[in-house]
Every structure is written in C-alpha cells, then in structure tokens.
Amino acid sequence: MPEDIRSLLSRVCDLVRARIDARRLADAKRRQADMFALRPSDYLPILFARPVAEAKDLPNFDWAERFHDPHKSLYMQLKDDVLPRVAGGGDVVPAVRADTGVINCMTIFGAGYDVPAHTRPIITRYVPKEALAAFEVPADISGLGTLPRVVEHSGHHCAMLRRGGLWDAVRLNHCDQQGPWDIAAQSRGHDLFMDLYDDPAFVHMLMKKCVKLYVAVSRLCKTFDPSPIAVGYWMSNGQVRMCGDSDILISPEQHREFAAPYAQEALRAMGGGWFHYCGGMPGFKRREGLHLHEIFAGIDGLRGLNWTTAGDWIGEMRRLRSLGLCNAGTLPRGQGESLTDYFRRALSPYPERTGFIFDNPELRPDEFDVAIDTWRRVQDELYR
C-alpha cells in the first residue's frame, strides 16, 4: 500500500532535522547578510546541494498535484531543495514558500492561467487593455486570483514546519511576485511593448498599479514570516526578491523611463531586496541583460543581482563589484579545471571578502566532502 503524504512529509522532516546545524545556520545568515551589505566577512559564502541516499527512492508528485495539495508541495520542496542543500553543508539558509508559480500578481488583474502537470502554473490569457485601465488595486488582495491558494499554502507550511520541529531552522519565503515590469508584461502580453510607443501614458499608469500589487503581495506573504529571508538569502538591508525576466527585453532608455523608477519604488517600500533575471545561459551565445546592469546598480534598494551570461563572466563579476552590487550566483567551470583553480578564478574579481555569494558551483560528486574546506583554504591564501 502506498505511503500516505502525511507520513512522507514526516519522514522528510526527520531527514532535514537530523542535518540541521544551528551554528552553521547562524554563520550562514551572518555571511549572507554581510555580502548584501558589502561588509567584509570571515568567509565568502558558498552554497551547493548534494544527493541524500535516504531520499533517493521517495516518491514524487507533479506540479498540478503540488498546486492543489499544500502537503505535497511542502514535501517536494523539503525533499528536492531543502534537504540536498542542507546536506551540502555550506552557507545555506533553508526556506520553502507557497510555490504557486510566477503568475500570482497577474491573476489579481484577471489573467487566465492553467495548472499543468509538467511545470508550474502558466498564464494562458492576457488581460485586455481596458480592464487593466479600469482596475483599481484594493486594500485587501488576499481573495483575488491565486492569492487564496498562496494564503492556504503559506499558513500550511508554517504550521507543518512548527509541528515538525523545523521552524527555527527552515523559514518561509514570499511567493513569486516577479517585479513591476514583469507583472505588466505578463498581464498585458506582447502588446505592452507596442504601448511603449503608442500609449506611454497608459504604460506609466499600469506600472503604478504593478508596484502596488508587488508591494501588497509581498506584505501579505510577510505576515506569515516577517524574517528577512528573500527566496533563499538572508539580508540585513532587505527582505524581498524581485524578478525581471521581461526587463531584459527593452532598451536601457526604455528601462530608465518605464521600469527602473517603479522597481525602485517597490524595493524602497519593502526596505530593499535583490534582483534576478533569466537569460543568457552558457551555450546560447546571447549576452542577455548585461545592457541593464549599470541601471540596476543605480536603483536605490537593489542590493544584489543574480544573473547569467554567455559572455565574459569574470569581467562582468568585476564590473558588478565596481558598481557596488553583490553578485549572488554561479560561475561556469573550465574543462579540466581543478577545484582549487576554479575557486581561485571565482575569487579573482574580489579584493576582499565581501560582495559575492557563490551559489551552485559546478562540483563533481567526489568533491562534495572537500569543497567547503577547499573554498575557505583558498580564501585564507588569497586574503592574508
């Protein structure tokens, strides 16, 4: 007889709890916060996942099952994300969230969506221009769109983490709210890019509403866990992540007028945060997003950047350091590059121990046990 979900959840909680190290967690919070504040720390943090043998044969649930059942969603997040990263032994601050996809703010506007089995929920119908123009953001958004599901999952996860003895170690991230420009683009669709030329006044009006939605959803999520955890990172000068997957599709001039001011307004309202965008993966030969990095650095409240590029990684890491942004991300490893040389190259843009969170380095399975000691040894050699 298949094991029921409550029993599975209890088992994975036990696996996580057995690997929690309170001292290591406290160090991870301090180091991550130091990076975003550009304070020198004892060590630049490193985070990575490693497989856990006891979880290898545990069952999986698809994305539709997770969306409709918070037990299954929490179980899968603990099994596939929290447990392997805690087992890695690095500077991880484990957290889960209402994992309802990137559609949440758009559905408040009335965007249609689907819940497929193979991926997180997706937008299937954009909102007409007239409806967006008429929409007024209410004081209480908790009953709109997917927000009832977000509230259900958030409350469930907090209760179950407490019941499983994990609340002191595993926190609750906010859900995906994206960023003001992303909310606008995924609500209005491709026509938004024509609106930049045909009806700029409408775009500015819509962006003001998107700021309100971003802030309202972020604040709603923070009622469940007010700690400064921002989708995996602990901050002392912020508490949210902002996403700009659509930001990188517009020019610097357009971004300065239509996106950056609203990102700044939203981040200021939340006390700061860090920024992520998808694009520019190695092998694609596309350097997406780099044209906006200087603009990102000028946004008050934007403390760090998670990015990718097919271009000069080390050169861009140096540029971000000179711009005063924390770099939270990875670095592709050279073919045949030793672990020590890989770590030395990753550290080469940084003259002191701040401004870099090495998240998800490329490690071989036989390097898991030595990665942390090697990472810190190389730092001790470089920063005498």
Secondary structure, DSSP 8 states (H G I E B T S, - for coil): ----HHHHHHHHHHHHHTT--HHHHHHHHHHHHHHHTT---SS--EE-----GGGTT-----HHHHHH-HHHHHHHHIIIIIHHHHHHTSS---EE-----TTHHHHHHT-EEE--SSSS-EEEE---HHHHHH----S--TTSTTHHHHHHHHHHHHHHHHHTT-TTTSEE-------HHHHHHHHHTTHHHHHHHH-HHHHHHHHHHHHHHHHHHHHHHHTT--SSEETTEE-SS--EEEE-TTGGGS-HHHHHHHTHHHHHHHHHHTT-EEEE-----TTS---TTGGGHHHHHTSTTEEEEE---SS-HHHHHHHHHHHT-EEEE-----TT--HHHHHHHHHTT-SSS-SEEEES----GGGTTTHHHHHHHHHHHH--
